[in-house]
Amino acid sequence: MRRLAVALSLWLAACAPAPSGAGAGADKAEHVNGDDWPVTGGDAGKSYHSRLVDIAPANVTTLGLAWSAELGTNRVLEATPVVIGGVMYTSGVAGRAYAFDAATGKQLWRFEPRVDMQVNRTVCCDMANRGVAVARGKVFVSALDGWMYALDARTGEVVWKTDAVVDRQRGYSSTGAPEVAGDVVVIGNAGAEYDVRGYVSAFDLDTGELKWRFWVVPRDPRLGPQDHPDLERAIATWDPDSRWDVGGGGAPWDAISYDAETGLVLIGTGNGGPYHTIKRSPKGGDQLYLASIVALDAKSGRLRWFYQETPNDNWDFTSTQPMILTHLTIDGERRPVVIHAPKNGFLYVLDRRDGELLRANAIVRTNWATAVNATTGRPAMNPEASDYGQGPKIVLSLALGIALVWLPWG
């Protein structure tokens, strides 16, 4: 991990970020109190950079445990807490939510949703929940079975509850942190390993009313026009005889970022389902909007731009990893950018206004693609690693020399 961090730092240095701590925090949240951590990424740009000043190299060796809280589980805990005004809000297994006094650890309230535990039949990776969002006196959390809750931030009482699952006969679940985007709260779903057709939903902050929904992949064209106008473009990138009954995947289970500067919600979309493209779209195609960043208007849900990081995904190369929104000087021009390191092993820098690709370089050893074309934005595929339909392939895209061995899909 140290080698990866050093490589990332050196690569970004070539893009000339602003000096004096300007980066994501200075550009997006310069007025955030250092004691607060108001969103899961720490600030509006999600830099994950703390502004605390009382912890320094001179005293870090004297730090010790201040307090701990027993959450009553030995299951996976993946949430990043939110801290506002001295209160720490966080989530736990299956969408439980908590509020603590951040200084003393005293529990202020605890919420446990009623979850249909049958959802575990189609949950990929334990009963994870990655966090909460806080706005307008409410704490927003999504339970594992896809019910979205707005809780009173003072008491933990339910203000409203709404269903974010469109078909409970399929393998949908919810594991990500909600994202507040203006007047709506946005949540995606998980389940691309099963039979889902991924989407994100936006609900009114005050009432829970559904304001818009964006589907990541098209539906069967034989059903008539697409159920979102921006999917008419995507349908041409799929085989008409694709396995529409399976769903196509693309579940955006995390990596949702609101860019107040542009009014856009940036969504990192998931892998294809089934994994092997021949089983999904037999004649190939890019298969939009799998493994992409899609930029949606926060008010309408309409697509403003997209960039597909892994066209024709064949390897479970999700784009659901965290993004950083900041400003960089690139080629002499100061630009608002999104920095993203998805599962495919490349680091991307895009202009947040229009999705223009500014940089794309491998940051770990990869062999599924040899490079990304700076003009077209497309990866140069390596046939030695791309098609495992005729025999096993070793596919490299991970840190520390870890490889995936893909076997033929029978």
BELNOR-V9846 format. One record per residue. SS is DSSP state (A for helix, B for strand, O for the rest). OMEGA is omega in whole degrees, 0 to 359 (NA if undefined). BURIAL is + if it has 24 or more other C-alpha atoms within 12 Angstrom, else -. Layout:
SS;OMEGA;BURIAL  SS;OMEGA;BURIAL
This chain:
O;179;-  A;179;-  A;179;-  A;181;-  A;179;-  A;180;-  A;179;-  A;180;+  A;180;-  A;182;-  A;181;-  A;180;+  A;180;-  O;180;-  O;174;+  O;172;-  B;183;+  O;177;+  O;174;-  O;175;-  O;181;-  A;171;-  A;186;+  A;184;+  A;183;+  A;182;+  A;189;+  A;187;+  O;185;+  O;183;-  O;179;-  O;175;+  O;181;-  O;179;-  O;182;+  O;173;+  B;197;+  O;176;+  O;186;+  O;178;+  O;176;+  O;179;+  O;185;+  O;178;+  O;181;+  O;179;+  O;184;+  O;181;+  O;180;+  O;176;+  O;176;-  O;184;-  O;183;-  O;176;-  O;185;-  O;179;-  O;184;-  O;183;-  O;185;-  A;181;-  A;181;-  A;183;-  O;177;-  O;181;-  O;177;-  O;177;-  O;176;-  O;180;-  O;177;-  O;183;-  O;171;-  O;180;-  O;169;-  O;177;-  O;186;-  O;175;-  O;187;+  O;185;+  O;167;+  O;182;+  O;173;+  B;180;+  B;180;+  B;175;+  O;178;-  O;178;-  B;177;+  B;177;+  B;179;+  B;180;+  B;179;+  O;185;+  A;170;+  A;179;+  A;170;+  O;179;+  B;186;+  B;169;+  B;180;+  B;165;+  B;188;+  O;182;+  O;187;-  O;184;-  O;178;-  O;179;-  B;180;+  B;173;+  B;181;+  B;179;+  B;176;+  O;180;+  O;171;+  O;186;-  O;172;-  O;187;-  A;174;-  A;179;-  A;181;+  A;176;+  A;182;-  A;174;+  O;185;+  O;201;-  O;179;+  O;189;+  O;187;+  O;167;+  O;191;+  O;172;+  O;182;+  O;170;+  B;183;+  B;178;+  B;175;+  O;177;-  O;181;-  B;173;+  B;183;+  B;179;+  B;179;+  B;180;+  O;185;+  O;182;+  O;169;+  O;174;+  B;178;+  B;181;+  B;166;+  B;184;+  B;174;+  B;185;+  O;181;+  O;189;+  O;185;-  O;179;+  O;181;+  B;175;+  B;171;+  B;180;+  B;180;+  B;184;+  B;179;+  O;179;+  O;183;+  O;183;+  O;183;-  O;172;-  O;179;-  O;190;+  O;180;+  O;169;+  B;181;+  O;184;+  O;186;+  O;175;+  O;175;+  O;178;+  B;176;+  B;183;+  B;182;+  O;183;+  O;182;+  B;171;+  B;189;+  B;177;+  B;175;+  O;178;+  O;177;+  B;176;+  O;183;+  O;177;+  O;185;+  O;188;+  O;186;+  O;171;+  B;191;+  O;177;+  B;170;+  B;181;+  B;178;+  B;183;+  B;177;+  B;183;+  O;187;+  O;188;+  O;185;-  O;180;+  O;176;+  B;180;+  B;176;+  B;177;+  B;179;+  B;177;+  B;184;+  O;182;+  O;181;+  O;171;+  O;181;+  O;182;+  A;179;-  A;177;-  A;180;-  O;181;-  O;180;-  O;182;-  O;167;-  O;186;+  A;183;-  A;175;+  A;178;+  A;177;+  A;185;-  A;187;+  A;180;+  O;182;+  O;177;+  O;171;+  O;178;+  O;180;-  O;177;-  O;180;+  O;182;+  O;181;+  O;180;+  O;175;+  O;178;+  B;177;+  B;179;+  O;186;+  O;180;+  O;189;+  O;176;+  O;177;+  O;172;+  B;183;+  B;177;+  B;179;+  B;182;+  O;182;+  O;181;+  O;184;+  O;184;+  B;170;+  B;180;+  B;184;+  B;171;+  B;187;+  O;189;+  O;182;+  O;175;+  B;176;+  B;358;+  O;182;+  O;186;+  O;185;+  A;180;+  A;176;+  A;185;+  A;181;+  O;194;+  O;180;-  O;176;-  O;185;+  O;180;+  O;178;+  O;175;+  O;2;+  O;177;+  O;172;+  O;186;+  B;161;+  B;176;+  B;181;+  B;184;+  B;173;+  B;186;+  O;182;+  O;187;+  O;185;+  O;179;+  O;180;+  B;177;+  B;172;+  B;175;+  B;171;+  B;180;+  B;183;+  O;179;+  O;177;+  O;175;+  O;184;+  O;183;+  O;194;+  O;184;+  O;180;+  O;180;+  O;172;+  O;186;+  O;180;+  O;186;+  O;177;+  B;172;+  B;177;+  B;183;+  B;174;+  B;177;+  B;171;+  B;183;+  B;182;-  O;175;-  O;182;-  B;178;-  B;186;-  B;167;+  B;188;+  B;167;+  B;178;+  B;186;+  B;175;+  B;183;+  O;187;+  O;186;+  O;174;+  O;178;+  B;173;+  B;184;+  B;170;+  B;182;+  B;172;+  B;184;+  O;183;+  O;186;+  O;178;+  O;180;+  O;177;+  B;181;+  B;178;+  B;173;+  B;180;+  B;176;+  B;177;+  O;171;+  O;179;+  O;180;+  O;172;+  O;176;+  O;175;+  B;183;+  B;181;+  B;172;+  B;181;+  O;185;-  O;182;-  O;183;-  O;184;-  O;184;+  O;177;-  B;173;+  B;185;-  B;175;+  O;183;-  A;180;-  A;181;-  A;190;+  A;186;+  O;177;+  O;180;+  O;183;-  O;180;-  O;182;-  O;178;-  B;172;+  B;184;+  B;182;+  B;171;+  O;188;+  O;180;+  A;174;+  A;174;-  A;180;-  O;181;-  B;171;-  B;176;+  B;181;-  B;180;+  O;179;-  O;180;-  O;185;-  O;NA;-
